[in-house]
């Protein structure tokens, strides 16, 4: 005897799996991007405050606001979409010296931090 409503039940189970996966990945993104902000060297705080979150294409913005707490960058994380699966997210810092900080040409971050954080994020996503 066939289970009545089985198709609806299967569809609902797949939806729960999608929502759970989306939420887990979104959590990894939020934690990782928060760590990128926290790891950004903060002499004046301008580099730490210049991370911009966008969907679909990288941001071309920068700000002159200095904040060692990275308040602007952390506020950018509020722009994280509810659904992140199948979307291209960019967390961009357009300051001309950010690459030097990441690549270790500065005493402030001799070993970088972004690539390490992205590697940890990939590991966590693979474990989901």
Residue pairs with C-beta under 8 A, 6 or more apart in sequence:
3 9
18 85
21 85
21 128
22 83
22 84
22 85
24 128
25 84
25 85
25 125
25 128
26 80
26 82
26 84
28 121
28 124
28 125
28 128
29 80
29 84
29 89
29 121
30 77
30 80
31 121
32 117
32 118
32 120
32 121
32 124
33 51
33 53
33 77
33 91
34 74
34 77
35 113
35 117
36 51
36 91
36 113
36 114
36 117
37 48
37 51
37 70
37 73
37 74
38 70
39 109
39 113
39 114
39 117
40 47
40 48
40 51
40 70
40 73
40 93
40 101
40 109
40 113
41 47
41 48
41 101
41 106
41 108
41 109
42 48
42 68
42 70
43 108
44 66
44 68
45 66
45 67
45 68
45 69
45 70
46 63
46 64
46 65
46 66
46 95
47 93
47 95
47 97
47 98
47 101
48 67
48 68
48 69
48 70
48 73
49 63
49 65
49 66
49 67
49 70
49 71
49 72
49 73
50 62
50 63
50 72
50 73
50 93
50 94
50 95
50 98
51 70
51 72
51 73
51 76
51 91
51 92
51 93
52 59
52 61
52 73
52 76
52 90
52 91
52 92
52 93
52 94
53 59
53 76
53 77
53 79
53 80
53 89
53 90
53 91
54 79
54 89
54 90
54 92
55 81
55 87
55 88
55 89
55 90
56 87
56 88
56 90
57 88
57 90
58 90
58 92
59 90
59 92
59 94
60 94
61 92
61 94
62 93
62 94
62 95
63 72
65 72
76 91
80 89
81 87
81 89
97 106
100 106
101 108
101 109
101 112
102 109
102 112
102 113
102 114
102 115
103 112
104 110
104 111
104 112
